[in-house]
C-alpha cells in the first residue's frame, strides 16, 4: 500500500464513525481479562500511544511486483517504493510489566496534558522521534488494559519521510518498522495459546516483522486495519 494512499484513506475514515470495540474484539485474548470488581474507576490511569504511519521500502517479496507495475505504467520506482509502514517497539525485557512484548510507543498522560501531546512526547522519549513534521490524523477508540490499570488512547499520525529513530536504553529493546500491507495479509493472523494467571488462554496474534503481536497492541491494530477494510472473518 502506497504511503500517500494510506494517509488519504485514514483521513477519510476519521471523518466517519470508528469501527470501535467490535473491531478490537477480533484480536482479543479468550477469555478476556476484566477490571477487578474492587477497582475504583477514578483510579484508572490514562495512557497514550502513537501509531505512526510513514513511507519506506516495501517488504522484499513485493519488490518485483512493484517494479513490474512501475515499469508498465512508466512510474518512478522511488514513488512505488514508498510503502506505508507503522512503528512498533519491543519493550525491554527488564520492565516489570509487559516486558518483551510488542507495543506502541507511549506511556502515562501527565496532568494537564492532551492525549495527542502525551503520545508524541512518549514517542520522542522512547524512540527519539522528531515530532516537528508529524501530522496527527485522528484518535482510535480507547482500550482498557485491566492488567496494568490503564485506559490506552491510541493516536494515529503520519510522518512525510522515514524517520530516524533510536531505542531508549532500559525501555525499548528494539524498534520495528512494519509494512501495513504485511499486516493486511490473511496469513499474518495466527492463533496462539499462552499462560496467564495460571490458566491457558487463546490469543490471536499478528505474525509480522519477525515477531508475534498480541494482546492490547493487536487489538489496537485490529481497529486501525479495519479502517482499510480488514476483516479476518471474511
C-alpha positions in Angstrom: 0.0 0.0 0.0 1.4 3.3 -1.1 2.0 5.8 1.8 0.0 8.7 0.3 -2.9 6.3 -0.4 -2.8 5.1 3.1 -2.9 8.6 4.6 -5.8 9.6 2.3 -7.8 6.6 3.4 -7.1 7.3 7.0 -8.1 10.9 6.7 -11.4 9.9 5.1 -12.0 7.2 7.7 -11.6 9.6 10.6 -14.5 11.7 9.2 -16.9 8.8 10.0 -17.8 6.6 13.0 -14.9 4.3 14.1 -15.2 0.5 14.0 -14.7 0.6 17.8 -14.8 -2.3 20.2 -16.2 -4.8 17.6 -13.1 -4.5 15.6 -10.8 -4.6 18.7 -12.5 -7.8 19.8 -11.3 -9.7 16.7 -7.9 -9.9 18.3 -8.8 -10.1 21.9 -7.5 -13.0 24.0 -10.1 -15.5 25.2 -11.2 -15.3 27.9 -10.6 -11.5 28.0 -9.4 -10.1 31.3 -12.0 -7.9 33.1 -11.4 -5.0 35.5 -11.1 -6.2 39.1 -14.5 -5.8 40.9 -12.9 -3.8 43.7 -11.3 -1.2 41.4 -12.4 2.3 41.9 -13.0 3.7 38.3 -11.4 7.0 39.4 -8.1 5.1 39.8 -7.9 4.1 36.2 -5.0 5.9 34.6 -4.9 7.3 31.1 -2.1 6.4 28.8 -1.5 7.4 25.2 0.2 5.5 22.4 1.4 6.7 19.0 0.5 4.7 15.8 2.8 6.5 13.3 2.5 5.9 9.6 5.5 6.7 7.4 6.9 5.8 3.9 9.6 3.2 3.5 10.8 0.4 1.2 8.2 -2.4 0.7 8.8 -5.9 2.1 11.1 -7.9 -0.1 8.5 -10.3 -1.6 6.7 -7.4 -3.2 9.7 -5.6 -4.7 9.5 -7.5 -8.1 5.7 -6.9 -8.3 6.0 -3.2 -7.6 8.9 -2.8 -10.0 7.0 -4.5 -12.8 3.9 -2.4 -12.1 6.1 0.8 -12.2 7.7 -0.2 -15.5 4.3 -1.0 -17.1 2.9 2.3 -16.0 6.1 4.3 -16.6 6.1 5.4 -13.0 9.0 6.5 -10.9 10.2 3.4 -9.0 11.1 5.6 -6.0 7.4 6.6 -5.7 6.4 2.9 -6.0 8.8 2.1 -3.1 7.0 4.4 -0.7 5.1 1.7 1.1 3.1 2.6 4.2 4.7 1.4 7.4 4.0 1.7 11.1 6.3 2.0 14.1 6.1 -0.5 17.0 8.6 -1.3 19.8 9.7 -4.4 21.6 9.6 -3.4 25.3 12.7 -4.0 27.4 12.8 -7.5 29.0 13.8 -5.8 32.2 10.5 -4.0 32.6 8.2 -5.3 35.4 5.0 -5.1 33.2 4.7 -6.3 29.6 8.5 -6.8 29.4 9.5 -8.2 26.0 6.1 -7.6 24.4 5.4 -5.6 21.3 3.7 -2.2 21.9 3.1 1.2 20.5 5.5 3.9 21.6 3.6 5.5 24.5 3.1 6.0 28.2 1.3 7.8 31.0 -0.6 11.0 30.3 0.7 13.8 32.6 -1.7 16.1 34.4 -3.0 18.8 32.1 -1.6 17.0 29.0 -3.7 16.1 26.0 -3.7 12.6 24.7 -2.1 13.8 21.4 0.7 15.6 23.2 1.4 12.7 25.5 1.6 10.2 22.6 4.1 12.5 20.8 6.2 13.2 23.9 6.4 9.5 24.8 7.4 8.6 21.2 10.2 11.1 21.4 11.3 9.7 24.8 11.2 6.1 23.8 12.4 6.1 20.2 13.9 9.6 19.8 11.3 10.5 17.3 11.5 14.1 16.0 7.9 15.4 16.1 8.1 18.7 14.2 6.7 17.5 10.9 4.3 14.8 12.2 0.7 15.3 11.3 -1.9 13.9 13.7 -4.7 12.2 11.7 -7.1 11.2 14.5 -7.7 9.0 17.5 -8.8 5.4 17.7 -11.2 4.1 20.3 -9.7 4.0 23.8 -8.9 0.5 25.0 -8.9 -0.6 28.7 -6.0 -2.7 29.8 -7.0 -4.2 33.2 -3.7 -6.0 34.0 -1.9 -2.6 34.3 -4.9 -0.4 35.2 -4.6 1.8 32.1 -7.0 3.2 29.6 -5.0 3.5 26.4 -5.8 6.3 23.9 -4.2 5.4 20.5 -3.3 8.4 18.4 -2.7 7.9 14.6 -0.3 10.2 12.9 1.8 10.5 9.7 5.4 11.4 9.0 6.2 12.6 5.5 9.6 10.8 5.4 11.0 7.7 7.0 12.0 8.9 10.5 15.4 8.5 12.1 14.9 6.6 15.4 16.8 5.1 18.3 15.6 2.9 21.2 15.7 4.4 24.7 18.0 2.4 27.0 16.1 0.4 29.6 12.7 1.0 28.0 12.9 -0.4 24.4 14.9 -3.4 23.2 14.3 -2.7 19.5 12.2 -0.7 17.1 10.0 -2.4 14.5 9.1 -0.9 11.1 6.3 -3.0 9.7 4.7 -2.7 6.3 0.9 -2.2 6.7 0.3 -4.5 3.7 2.0 -7.3 5.6 -0.5 -6.9 8.4 -3.4 -6.9 5.9 -2.3 -10.3 4.6 -4.7 -13.0 5.8 -1.9 -15.4 6.7 -0.5 -12.8 9.1 -3.2 -13.7 11.7 -2.4 -16.7 13.8 -3.9 -18.4 16.9 -1.6 -18.9 19.9 -2.0 -20.3 23.4 -0.4 -18.6 26.4 -0.3 -19.0 30.1 -1.9 -16.2 32.2 -2.8 -16.2 35.9 -2.2 -20.0 36.0 -4.5 -20.9 33.1 -4.2 -21.4 29.4 -5.8 -18.7 27.2 -6.2 -18.5 23.4 -4.7 -15.3 22.0 -5.0 -14.3 18.3 -1.8 -12.6 17.1 -0.3 -10.9 14.1 2.9 -12.6 12.9 4.8 -9.8 11.2 8.2 -8.2 11.2 9.7 -11.4 12.7 7.6 -11.1 15.9 4.2 -12.0 17.3 1.9 -9.1 18.2 -0.9 -9.9 20.6 -2.9 -8.5 23.5 -3.7 -4.8 23.6 -1.4 -3.9 20.8 -3.1 -6.4 18.5 -6.5 -5.1 19.5 -5.5 -1.5 18.6 -4.1 -2.7 15.3 -7.3 -4.6 14.6 -9.3 -1.3 14.7 -6.6 0.5 12.8 -6.6 -2.1 10.0 -10.4 -2.1 9.9 -10.1 1.5 8.6 -8.6 -0.1 5.5 -11.4 -2.7 5.3 -9.6 -5.5 7.1 -11.8 -8.3 8.5 -10.2 -11.7 9.1 -13.6 -13.3 9.4 -14.4 -12.8 5.8 
